[in-house]
Amino acid sequence: MDTYLPTVELSFFSILSYALILTTVSLVFFHMTKFKSIELPHMYAAIFSITLITISVLYIGIALFQYYQRIQYIFDKNEEDKDQESYEKTYFTLYVVIGVILTFFQLLVCLVMIRSTKV
């Protein structure tokens, strides 16, 4: 495989890290407004938190799309190394599944925030 591969995975995990930081900030902010650490109506806090989580979901979607494109480029470029490619395809599938699960849970958190916020 190419030395390009660690760079692709590093980029993917960097974007996932930013997305998870956004989600964490969103949840901490929402929690602080629920327990009156910050004086802000719950509706505004929910909108702000859901917006941050939505941005995080977009980051994950973009990261998954870029990762897919870059890995496909590497697979197409390295046709002769089939043994290594099967391992990389396993990792690729695992990373995509984890990204989709993260996205699902973030959207579930948004749904819980919407349902728990009184208008």
TORPA-4810 file (N, C-alpha, C, O; in nm, 3 decimals):
<nodes>
NODE_1_0.083_-0.118_0.000_0.000_0.000_0.000_0.087_0.125_0.000_0.207_0.119_0.026_M
NODE_2_0.026_0.230_-0.028_0.094_0.358_-0.044_0.115_0.426_0.092_0.044_0.396_0.188_D
NODE_3_0.211_0.515_0.100_0.229_0.593_0.224_0.120_0.697_0.239_0.111_0.764_0.342_T
NODE_4_0.038_0.711_0.137_-0.074_0.805_0.139_-0.182_0.759_0.237_-0.258_0.841_0.289_Y
NODE_5_-0.189_0.628_0.262_-0.295_0.571_0.345_-0.297_0.627_0.488_-0.404_0.665_0.535_L
NODE_6_-0.184_0.633_0.560_-0.191_0.690_0.696_-0.241_0.835_0.696_-0.308_0.877_0.790_P
NODE_7_-0.208_0.910_0.593_-0.255_1.048_0.583_-0.407_1.051_0.567_-0.473_1.137_0.626_T
NODE_8_-0.461_0.959_0.489_-0.606_0.951_0.469_-0.676_0.920_0.600_-0.775_0.985_0.635_V
NODE_9_-0.625_0.823_0.673_-0.687_0.787_0.800_-0.669_0.896_0.905_-0.760_0.921_0.984_E
NODE_10_-0.554_0.960_0.905_-0.531_1.070_0.998_-0.628_1.185_0.972_-0.683_1.243_1.066_L
NODE_11_-0.650_1.216_0.847_-0.746_1.319_0.811_-0.887_1.281_0.855_-0.961_1.364_0.910_S
NODE_12_-0.924_1.156_0.832_-1.057_1.106_0.870_-1.077_1.117_1.022_-1.180_1.165_1.068_F
NODE_13_-0.977_1.071_1.099_-0.991_1.074_1.244_-0.984_1.215_1.299_-1.045_1.244_1.402_F
NODE_14_-0.911_1.304_1.233_-0.908_1.443_1.277_-1.046_1.507_1.264_-1.092_1.576_1.355_S
NODE_15_-1.111_1.483_1.152_-1.245_1.538_1.132_-1.344_1.476_1.231_-1.430_1.546_1.284_I
NODE_16_-1.331_1.345_1.256_-1.419_1.281_1.355_-1.396_1.341_1.494_-1.490_1.358_1.571_L
NODE_17_-1.272_1.373_1.526_-1.242_1.434_1.656_-1.309_1.570_1.668_-1.367_1.601_1.772_S
NODE_18_-1.301_1.651_1.563_-1.368_1.781_1.565_-1.519_1.764_1.581_-1.583_1.839_1.655_Y
NODE_19_-1.574_1.667_1.512_-1.717_1.644_1.521_-1.758_1.603_1.662_-1.860_1.650_1.713_A
NODE_20_-1.680_1.518_1.725_-1.713_1.475_1.861_-1.693_1.588_1.962_-1.765_1.596_2.061_L
NODE_21_-1.596_1.674_1.938_-1.580_1.791_2.025_-1.701_1.882_2.014_-1.750_1.933_2.115_I
NODE_22_-1.750_1.904_1.893_-1.871_1.985_1.874_-1.990_1.924_1.947_-2.067_1.996_2.011_L
NODE_23_-2.004_1.794_1.938_-2.114_1.727_2.006_-2.101_1.742_2.157_-2.200_1.767_2.226_T
NODE_24_-1.980_1.727_2.208_-1.957_1.741_2.352_-1.989_1.882_2.399_-2.056_1.901_2.501_T
NODE_25_-1.943_1.981_2.325_-1.974_2.120_2.360_-2.124_2.143_2.360_-2.178_2.210_2.449_V
NODE_26_-2.191_2.088_2.262_-2.335_2.103_2.252_-2.406_2.042_2.374_-2.495_2.103_2.432_S
NODE_27_-2.365_1.922_2.412_-2.429_1.855_2.525_-2.399_1.926_2.658_-2.487_1.938_2.743_L
NODE_28_-2.276_1.973_2.675_-2.242_2.046_2.797_-2.323_2.175_2.805_-2.377_2.209_2.910_V
NODE_29_-2.331_2.246_2.695_-2.409_2.370_2.692_-2.556_2.343_2.724_-2.616_2.415_2.804_F
NODE_30_-2.614_2.242_2.663_-2.754_2.208_2.688_-2.774_2.170_2.834_-2.873_2.211_2.896_F
NODE_31_-2.682_2.093_2.890_-2.690_2.053_3.030_-2.681_2.175_3.123_-2.754_2.184_3.222_H
NODE_32_-2.592_2.267_3.090_-2.576_2.387_3.173_-2.703_2.471_3.174_-2.738_2.530_3.277_M
NODE_33_-2.772_2.478_3.063_-2.897_2.556_3.061_-3.010_2.483_3.133_-3.097_2.547_3.193_T
NODE_34_-3.009_2.352_3.129_-3.112_2.275_3.200_-3.100_2.292_3.351_-3.201_2.296_3.421_K
NODE_35_-2.977_2.302_3.401_-2.956_2.313_3.544_-2.922_2.455_3.588_-2.863_2.477_3.694_F
NODE_36_-2.960_2.550_3.504_-2.955_2.693_3.537_-2.814_2.747_3.564_-2.799_2.847_3.634_K
NODE_37_-2.711_2.683_3.511_-2.577_2.741_3.521_-2.567_2.861_3.428_-2.493_2.956_3.454_S
NODE_38_-2.642_2.854_3.319_-2.650_2.965_3.224_-2.797_3.001_3.212_-2.882_2.914_3.193_I
NODE_39_-2.827_3.128_3.224_-2.966_3.173_3.212_-2.999_3.193_3.064_-2.958_3.292_3.002_E
NODE_40_-3.070_3.101_3.010_-3.111_3.104_2.870_-3.236_3.017_2.858_-3.241_2.909_2.915_L
NODE_41_-3.335_3.063_2.784_-3.453_2.979_2.765_-3.415_2.844_2.704_-3.327_2.836_2.619_P
NODE_42_-3.483_2.740_2.748_-3.452_2.605_2.701_-3.467_2.591_2.550_-3.394_2.515_2.486_H
NODE_43_-3.560_2.663_2.493_-3.581_2.655_2.348_-3.457_2.705_2.273_-3.414_2.642_2.176_M
NODE_44_-3.401_2.815_2.317_-3.280_2.869_2.252_-3.162_2.774_2.270_-3.083_2.751_2.179_Y
NODE_45_-3.152_2.719_2.390_-3.044_2.624_2.417_-3.057_2.501_2.328_-2.957_2.451_2.276_A
NODE_46_-3.179_2.452_2.311_-3.201_2.336_2.226_-3.167_2.367_2.080_-3.103_2.287_2.012_A
NODE_47_-3.209_2.484_2.033_-3.178_2.522_1.895_-3.028_2.533_1.875_-2.975_2.484_1.775_I
NODE_48_-2.959_2.597_1.968_-2.814_2.611_1.960_-2.746_2.475_1.962_-2.657_2.449_1.881_F
NODE_49_-2.787_2.389_2.054_-2.726_2.256_2.066_-2.753_2.169_1.944_-2.664_2.100_1.895_S
NODE_50_-2.875_2.173_1.896_-2.910_2.093_1.778_-2.835_2.143_1.655_-2.795_2.063_1.570_I
NODE_51_-2.815_2.273_1.645_-2.738_2.328_1.535_-2.593_2.278_1.539_-2.538_2.239_1.437_T
NODE_52_-2.533_2.278_1.658_-2.397_2.227_1.671_-2.388_2.079_1.637_-2.294_2.037_1.570_L
NODE_53_-2.485_2.001_1.681_-2.484_1.859_1.650_-2.506_1.837_1.500_-2.446_1.747_1.441_I
NODE_54_-2.590_1.918_1.438_-2.612_1.908_1.293_-2.483_1.938_1.217_-2.450_1.870_1.119_T
NODE_55_-2.410_2.038_1.261_-2.281_2.069_1.199_-2.186_1.950_1.218_-2.111_1.913_1.127_I
NODE_56_-2.189_1.890_1.335_-2.107_1.773_1.362_-2.143_1.656_1.270_-2.055_1.588_1.218_S
NODE_57_-2.272_1.634_1.250_-2.318_1.529_1.159_-2.270_1.557_1.016_-2.228_1.466_0.945_V
NODE_58_-2.276_1.684_0.976_-2.226_1.720_0.843_-2.077_1.694_0.831_-2.030_1.644_0.728_L
NODE_59_-2.001_1.727_0.936_-1.857_1.697_0.936_-1.833_1.547_0.917_-1.747_1.507_0.838_Y
NODE_60_-1.907_1.466_0.989_-1.889_1.322_0.978_-1.926_1.274_0.837_-1.856_1.191_0.779_I
NODE_61_-2.035_1.327_0.782_-2.073_1.289_0.646_-1.967_1.326_0.544_-1.935_1.246_0.455_G
NODE_62_-1.913_1.445_0.556_-1.806_1.489_0.465_-1.683_1.402_0.484_-1.618_1.363_0.387_I
NODE_63_-1.649_1.373_0.610_-1.532_1.290_0.637_-1.548_1.150_0.578_-1.454_1.096_0.519_A
NODE_64_-1.666_1.092_0.593_-1.690_0.959_0.536_-1.681_0.962_0.384_-1.625_0.871_0.324_L
NODE_65_-1.736_1.065_0.322_-1.731_1.076_0.176_-1.588_1.093_0.127_-1.546_1.028_0.031_F
NODE_66_-1.511_1.182_0.193_-1.371_1.201_0.154_-1.291_1.073_0.176_-1.209_1.036_0.092_Q
NODE_67_-1.314_1.007_0.287_-1.242_0.884_0.317_-1.272_0.779_0.210_-1.181_0.711_0.162_Y
NODE_68_-1.399_0.765_0.174_-1.437_0.670_0.070_-1.366_0.702_-0.061_-1.310_0.613_-0.124_Y
NODE_69_-1.368_0.828_-0.103_-1.304_0.866_-0.230_-1.155_0.839_-0.227_-1.099_0.787_-0.324_Q
NODE_70_-1.090_0.874_-0.119_-0.945_0.857_-0.111_-0.904_0.711_-0.104_-0.805_0.671_-0.165_R
NODE_71_-0.980_0.631_-0.030_-0.949_0.488_-0.023_-0.972_0.421_-0.158_-0.893_0.337_-0.200_I
NODE_72_-1.080_0.459_-0.226_-1.105_0.402_-0.359_-0.992_0.437_-0.455_-0.952_0.355_-0.537_Q
NODE_73_-0.940_0.558_-0.445_-0.828_0.600_-0.529_-0.706_0.512_-0.501_-0.637_0.469_-0.594_Y
NODE_74_-0.680_0.486_-0.372_-0.566_0.402_-0.336_-0.586_0.260_-0.385_-0.492_0.199_-0.437_I
NODE_75_-0.706_0.204_-0.370_-0.733_0.069_-0.417_-0.717_0.059_-0.568_-0.661_-0.037_-0.619_F
NODE_76_-0.767_0.159_-0.640_-0.755_0.158_-0.785_-0.610_0.172_-0.830_-0.569_0.114_-0.931_D
NODE_77_-0.533_0.248_-0.755_-0.393_0.273_-0.789_-0.305_0.151_-0.762_-0.209_0.127_-0.835_K
NODE_78_-0.336_0.076_-0.660_-0.254_-0.039_-0.617_-0.324_-0.170_-0.649_-0.364_-0.243_-0.558_N
NODE_79_-0.339_-0.200_-0.774_-0.407_-0.323_-0.817_-0.326_-0.449_-0.785_-0.385_-0.556_-0.767_E
NODE_80_-0.193_-0.439_-0.776_-0.110_-0.559_-0.761_-0.103_-0.611_-0.618_-0.067_-0.727_-0.599_E
NODE_81_-0.136_-0.533_-0.518_-0.122_-0.572_-0.378_-0.258_-0.614_-0.320_-0.316_-0.542_-0.240_D
NODE_82_-0.307_-0.731_-0.361_-0.442_-0.775_-0.323_-0.451_-0.822_-0.178_-0.556_-0.807_-0.116_K
NODE_83_-0.342_-0.878_-0.122_-0.348_-0.925_0.016_-0.366_-0.809_0.114_-0.450_-0.815_0.204_D
NODE_84_-0.287_-0.707_0.096_-0.297_-0.589_0.183_-0.431_-0.519_0.164_-0.487_-0.463_0.259_Q
NODE_85_-0.482_-0.521_0.042_-0.607_-0.453_0.013_-0.724_-0.512_0.091_-0.813_-0.438_0.132_E
NODE_86_-0.726_-0.644_0.112_-0.837_-0.705_0.186_-0.839_-0.655_0.331_-0.947_-0.633_0.387_S
NODE_87_-0.721_-0.638_0.392_-0.717_-0.582_0.528_-0.766_-0.438_0.528_-0.843_-0.397_0.616_Y
NODE_88_-0.722_-0.363_0.431_-0.763_-0.223_0.425_-0.913_-0.210_0.400_-0.976_-0.119_0.453_E
NODE_89_-0.970_-0.300_0.321_-1.115_-0.296_0.299_-1.191_-0.329_0.427_-1.299_-0.274_0.451_K
NODE_90_-1.134_-0.417_0.509_-1.196_-0.447_0.639_-1.195_-0.324_0.728_-1.297_-0.291_0.789_T
NODE_91_-1.081_-0.257_0.736_-1.072_-0.134_0.815_-1.166_-0.027_0.760_-1.233_0.043_0.835_Y
NODE_92_-1.170_-0.016_0.629_-1.258_0.082_0.564_-1.403_0.057_0.605_-1.473_0.150_0.643_F
NODE_93_-1.446_-0.067_0.596_-1.584_-0.101_0.634_-1.610_-0.071_0.781_-1.715_-0.018_0.816_T
NODE_94_-1.515_-0.105_0.866_-1.529_-0.079_1.009_-1.541_0.070_1.037_-1.627_0.112_1.115_L
NODE_95_-1.457_0.151_0.974_-1.461_0.295_0.995_-1.591_0.356_0.945_-1.647_0.445_1.010_Y
NODE_96_-1.639_0.308_0.833_-1.766_0.360_0.779_-1.882_0.323_0.872_-1.969_0.406_0.898_V
NODE_97_-1.883_0.200_0.920_-1.990_0.157_1.011_-1.987_0.240_1.140_-2.091_0.284_1.188_V
NODE_98_-1.869_0.261_1.195_-1.858_0.342_1.316_-1.904_0.486_1.290_-1.971_0.546_1.374_I
NODE_99_-1.868_0.542_1.175_-1.913_0.676_1.138_-2.064_0.685_1.127_-2.124_0.783_1.170_G
NODE_100_-2.125_0.583_1.068_-2.271_0.582_1.054_-2.337_0.567_1.191_-2.439_0.631_1.218_V
NODE_101_-2.282_0.483_1.277_-2.337_0.467_1.412_-2.327_0.598_1.490_-2.421_0.637_1.558_I
NODE_102_-2.212_0.665_1.481_-2.197_0.795_1.547_-2.301_0.895_1.498_-2.362_0.967_1.577_L
NODE_103_-2.321_0.898_1.369_-2.420_0.989_1.310_-2.560_0.956_1.362_-2.637_1.046_1.396_T
NODE_104_-2.592_0.827_1.367_-2.723_0.784_1.416_-2.744_0.829_1.560_-2.850_0.882_1.593_F
NODE_105_-2.644_0.809_1.646_-2.658_0.848_1.786_-2.667_0.999_1.801_-2.739_1.048_1.889_F
NODE_106_-2.596_1.073_1.719_-2.606_1.219_1.727_-2.746_1.265_1.688_-2.802_1.355_1.751_Q
NODE_107_-2.800_1.205_1.585_-2.938_1.240_1.546_-3.038_1.198_1.653_-3.138_1.266_1.673_L
NODE_108_-3.011_1.088_1.720_-3.097_1.043_1.830_-3.091_1.143_1.946_-3.193_1.172_2.009_L
NODE_109_-2.972_1.195_1.975_-2.957_1.297_2.080_-3.038_1.422_2.043_-3.102_1.482_2.129_V
NODE_110_-3.033_1.460_1.915_-3.114_1.575_1.870_-3.262_1.550_1.894_-3.334_1.639_1.940_C
NODE_111_-3.306_1.430_1.863_-3.447_1.396_1.884_-3.484_1.404_2.032_-3.591_1.455_2.066_L
NODE_112_-3.399_1.355_2.118_-3.424_1.361_2.262_-3.429_1.507_2.309_-3.513_1.543_2.392_V
NODE_113_-3.339_1.590_2.256_-3.341_1.731_2.293_-3.470_1.798_2.249_-3.528_1.878_2.322_M
NODE_114_-3.515_1.766_2.130_-3.639_1.825_2.080_-3.756_1.783_2.166_-3.841_1.866_2.201_I
NODE_115_-3.762_1.656_2.202_-3.874_1.606_2.282_-3.871_1.656_2.426_-3.976_1.672_2.489_R
NODE_116_-3.752_1.680_2.478_-3.744_1.723_2.618_-3.758_1.874_2.636_-3.771_1.922_2.749_S
NODE_117_-3.755_1.948_2.528_-3.766_2.093_2.537_-3.911_2.134_2.527_-3.981_2.100_2.431_T
NODE_118_-3.955_2.206_2.625_-4.093_2.255_2.625_-4.098_2.391_2.558_-4.015_2.478_2.584_K
NODE_119_-4.196_2.408_2.472_-4.210_2.534_2.397_-4.270_2.642_2.482_-4.289_2.754_2.435_V
</nodes>
